[in-house]
Amino acid sequence: MTVVFILLFALAATAAAFFAVRFALLRAAIRRADEELREINTNITENHVLRLAVPDKRLGAFLDTVNQNLACVRRERNEYAARERSFRSQIEAVSHDLRTPLTVIIGYLKLSDGERDGTRDVVLRRAQSMQKLIAAFYEYSRIIAGDYTLSPAAVDMCRLVRETFADNCVIFEEKGLAAEAHFPDAPATVYADGAALERVTVNLLQNAARYAENFFMLSFSVRNGRAVAVFENDAAGLDESDLPRLFDRFYTADGSRNAGGTGLGLTIARDLVRQMGGELTAVLHGRADGKTVAFTLSFPLYGA
């Protein structure tokens, strides 16, 4: 009995040791697979697959399923990237082909001595709107293709926004809007590309002038280590459901926002701001006299 007991104990100990080692190896293999999956997620376009270092039928089948899902995601990502490249190429080609003849047409219309019965003015306005759209197309294609070269440097954002508003405030006067602006006396230095930041500011001003019906207010401040510019105007036609899509290309919420814009101004502004390390957000406010939309442009203070 003693020998049998010793043999049984030895078998049990051997089995326990085997399963303990097996468990440890499988645990290490799962940990390694988790590390590989995290690595793949950092660049999912690369053709990597998960492998199990220790043979196991069930875990092997699970990893096969994961690899199939990765292949589907990779294929969809590559197809999306191909569509985006094609889209950029088409925009650039169309913009290039139309800009020159359209410029010539506008030039002839401006120089025309024909009778001003209103028809020529309508054609001129339509041609100028198309010119703006083509210019926006071209600028957007350059930005998303990475061809829009930025040269960041220390910039006084307060002064830049103030001067850009002064240069463009006529667009509010022409529409009969009550426009006001408030700026502090002290500078607010940020690290950004001056020309790109001016383009962002112009786009936000033009967006407000296009869709506001009664008023526009621009306020600048420094808070929590950031330079903050808020562009606010009345927005009777906007709803909360519109906010997440305001920066989408070509998006218009409804007819009230279809006022001759290209649908790319806010998209271009957001992309430029992101490339420079800033933030651009939109919030809808309720007031006693109606709704307003506020676009907040902010950058961290340089050297803060």
C-alpha positions in Angstrom: 0.0 0.0 0.0 2.8 2.3 0.8 4.4 1.9 -2.6 1.1 2.4 -4.3 0.4 5.5 -2.3 3.9 6.9 -3.2 3.3 6.2 -6.9 -0.1 7.9 -6.8 1.3 10.8 -5.0 4.2 11.0 -7.5 1.7 10.9 -10.4 -0.5 13.6 -8.8 2.6 15.8 -8.2 3.7 15.3 -11.7 0.3 16.1 -13.1 0.1 19.2 -10.9 3.5 20.3 -12.0 2.6 19.8 -15.7 -0.6 21.8 -15.4 1.1 24.5 -13.4 3.8 24.8 -16.1 1.2 24.7 -18.8 -0.8 27.4 -17.1 2.2 29.6 -16.7 3.2 29.1 -20.4 -0.3 29.9 -21.6 -0.5 33.0 -19.4 2.8 34.2 -20.7 1.6 33.5 -24.3 -1.6 35.5 -23.7 0.5 38.4 -22.2 2.7 38.3 -25.3 -0.3 38.2 -27.6 -1.7 41.2 -25.8 1.5 43.1 -26.2 1.6 42.3 -29.9 -2.0 43.4 -30.3 -1.2 46.8 -28.7 1.8 47.1 -31.0 -0.4 46.3 -34.1 -3.0 48.9 -33.0 -0.3 51.7 -33.2 0.0 51.0 -36.9 -2.8 48.8 -38.0 -2.0 49.3 -41.7 1.0 47.1 -41.4 0.4 43.4 -42.3 1.0 41.9 -38.8 -0.8 38.9 -37.3 -1.0 37.5 -33.8 0.7 34.2 -33.1 0.4 31.9 -30.1 3.8 30.8 -28.7 2.3 27.8 -26.9 0.0 25.4 -28.9 -3.6 25.5 -27.7 -6.6 24.6 -29.8 -9.1 27.0 -28.3 -6.8 29.9 -27.9 -5.5 29.3 -31.4 -9.0 29.5 -32.8 -9.6 32.7 -30.8 -6.5 34.3 -32.2 -7.5 33.3 -35.7 -10.7 35.1 -35.3 -8.9 38.2 -34.0 -6.5 38.0 -37.0 -9.5 37.9 -39.4 -11.0 41.0 -37.7 -7.7 42.8 -38.0 -7.5 41.9 -41.7 -11.0 43.4 -42.2 -10.2 46.6 -40.3 -6.9 46.9 -42.2 -8.6 46.4 -45.5 -11.3 49.0 -44.7 -8.6 51.4 -43.5 -6.6 51.0 -46.7 -9.7 51.5 -48.8 -10.6 54.6 -46.9 -7.1 56.0 -47.3 -7.2 55.3 -51.0 -10.6 57.0 -51.4 -9.2 60.0 -49.5 -6.2 60.2 -51.8 -8.4 60.0 -54.8 -10.7 62.7 -53.4 -7.8 65.0 -52.7 -6.4 64.4 -56.2 -9.8 65.1 -57.8 -10.2 68.3 -55.8 -6.8 69.6 -56.8 -7.3 68.7 -60.4 -10.8 70.3 -60.6 -9.6 73.4 -58.8 -6.6 73.8 -61.1 -8.7 73.3 -64.3 -11.4 75.8 -63.3 -9.4 78.6 -61.6 -7.9 80.2 -64.7 -10.9 80.3 -67.0 -13.2 81.4 -64.2 -10.8 84.3 -63.4 -10.9 85.3 -67.0 -14.7 85.2 -67.0 -15.0 87.4 -63.9 -12.5 89.8 -65.5 -14.6 90.1 -68.6 -17.8 90.6 -66.6 -16.2 93.4 -64.5 -15.0 95.1 -67.7 -18.2 94.6 -69.6 -19.9 97.8 -70.8 -23.2 96.0 -71.4 -26.5 97.3 -70.0 -26.8 96.7 -66.3 -30.2 95.0 -66.3 -29.4 92.9 -63.3 -28.5 89.8 -65.3 -24.8 90.6 -65.5 -24.7 91.2 -61.8 -26.3 87.9 -61.0 -23.8 86.1 -63.3 -20.9 87.9 -61.7 -22.1 87.0 -58.2 -22.5 83.4 -59.1 -19.1 83.3 -60.8 -17.5 84.9 -57.7 -19.2 82.4 -55.4 -17.8 79.6 -57.6 -14.3 81.2 -57.4 -14.5 81.2 -53.6 -15.6 77.5 -53.6 -12.7 76.5 -55.9 -10.3 78.4 -53.8 -11.6 76.6 -50.7 -11.4 73.3 -52.4 -7.8 73.8 -53.3 -6.9 75.1 -49.8 -8.6 72.1 -48.2 -6.9 69.6 -50.5 -3.5 71.0 -49.6 -4.3 70.9 -45.9 -5.5 67.3 -45.8 -2.7 66.2 -48.1 -0.1 67.7 -45.8 1.1 70.2 -48.4 0.1 73.2 -46.4 3.5 74.1 -44.8 3.3 75.6 -41.4 6.1 77.7 -39.9 5.2 78.1 -36.2 6.8 80.9 -34.1 6.0 83.1 -31.2 2.9 85.1 -32.1 0.9 87.7 -30.2 -2.5 86.1 -30.7 -4.3 89.0 -29.1 -2.9 91.5 -31.5 -3.3 89.2 -34.5 -7.0 88.6 -33.8 -7.6 92.2 -33.0 -6.0 93.4 -36.3 -7.7 90.7 -38.4 -11.1 91.8 -36.9 -10.3 95.4 -37.7 -9.4 94.5 -41.3 -12.6 92.5 -41.8 -15.2 94.3 -39.7 -16.7 95.8 -42.9 -18.3 92.5 -43.7 -20.5 93.0 -40.6 -21.3 96.6 -41.5 -22.3 95.6 -45.1 -24.9 93.1 -43.6 -26.1 95.6 -41.0 -25.1 93.6 -38.1 -24.3 95.0 -34.6 -20.7 93.9 -34.1 -18.5 94.5 -31.0 -15.1 93.2 -29.9 -13.3 93.2 -26.5 -9.6 92.8 -26.1 -7.2 93.1 -23.1 -4.3 95.5 -23.2 -1.7 92.9 -22.5 -0.2 90.6 -25.2 -1.0 86.9 -25.3 1.9 85.0 -27.0 1.3 81.6 -28.5 3.3 79.3 -30.6 1.6 79.1 -34.0 1.9 79.9 -37.7 0.8 83.6 -38.0 -0.6 83.2 -41.6 -2.5 80.1 -40.7 -3.9 81.7 -37.5 -5.0 84.7 -39.5 -6.7 82.4 -42.0 -8.6 80.6 -39.1 -9.7 84.0 -37.7 -10.9 85.2 -41.1 -12.9 82.0 -41.6 -14.6 82.3 -38.2 -15.4 86.0 -38.9 -16.8 85.2 -42.4 -18.8 82.3 -40.9 -20.4 84.6 -38.3 -21.1 87.4 -40.9 -22.7 84.8 -43.2 -25.1 83.2 -40.8 -25.8 85.8 -38.1 -29.0 87.8 -38.4 -28.7 90.4 -35.7 -25.4 90.6 -33.8 -21.8 89.4 -33.5 -19.5 89.6 -30.5 -15.8 88.8 -30.3 -14.1 88.6 -26.9 -10.5 87.7 -26.1 -9.1 86.7 -22.7 -6.3 84.7 -21.0 -7.4 82.0 -18.6 -5.9 78.8 -17.2 -2.7 79.3 -19.1 -4.4 79.6 -22.5 -5.2 82.5 -24.9 -8.9 82.3 -25.7 -10.9 84.0 -28.5 -14.7 83.5 -28.5 -16.7 84.3 -31.7 -20.4 84.5 -30.9 -23.4 85.3 -33.0 -27.2 84.6 -32.9 -28.1 81.2 -34.4 -31.9 80.8 -34.6 -31.6 77.9 -37.1 -29.2 75.8 -35.2 -30.0 72.8 -32.9 -27.9 70.8 -30.5 -28.0 68.0 -33.1 -26.1 70.2 -35.5 -23.1 70.9 -33.2 -21.2 67.7 -33.7 -21.3 68.2 -37.5 -20.5 71.9 -37.8 -16.9 71.1 -38.7 -17.7 68.4 -41.2 -16.9 69.3 -44.8 -19.8 70.5 -46.9 -22.2 70.3 -43.9 -25.2 72.7 -43.8 -27.7 72.2 -41.0 -30.7 73.6 -43.0 -31.7 76.3 -45.5 -30.8 79.0 -43.0 -27.2 78.0 -43.2 -27.2 77.7 -47.0 -26.1 81.4 -47.5 -23.5 81.2 -50.1 -20.8 79.5 -48.1 -18.5 76.7 -49.4 -19.1 74.4 -46.4 -15.3 74.2 -45.9 -14.5 77.3 -43.9 -15.0 75.7 -40.5 -13.4 72.4 -41.6 -10.3 74.2 -42.8 -10.1 76.3 -39.6 -10.4 73.2 -37.4 -7.8 71.3 -39.3 -5.3 74.2 -39.2 -5.9 74.7 -35.5 -5.3 71.0 -34.7 -2.1 71.0 -36.7 -0.8 74.0 -34.6 -1.7 72.3 -31.3 -4.7 74.5 -30.5 -8.4 73.8 -30.0 -11.6 75.0 -31.8 -15.0 74.1 -30.4 -18.6 75.1 -30.8 -21.3 75.5 -28.1 -24.9 76.5 -28.4 -26.3 78.9 -25.8 -29.9 79.7 -24.9 -30.7 83.3 -24.2 -33.9 85.3 -23.4 -33.8 86.7 -27.0 -32.9 83.5 -28.7 -30.1 81.0 -29.3 -26.4 81.9 -30.0 -23.5 79.8 -31.2 -20.1 80.4 -29.8 -16.9 79.2 -31.4 -14.0 79.1 -29.0 -10.5 79.3 -30.4 -7.7 78.6 -27.8 -4.0 78.0 -27.7 -1.6 77.4 -24.8 0.4 80.4 -23.8 4.0 80.2 -25.2 6.5 79.6 -22.4 3.9 79.3 -19.7 
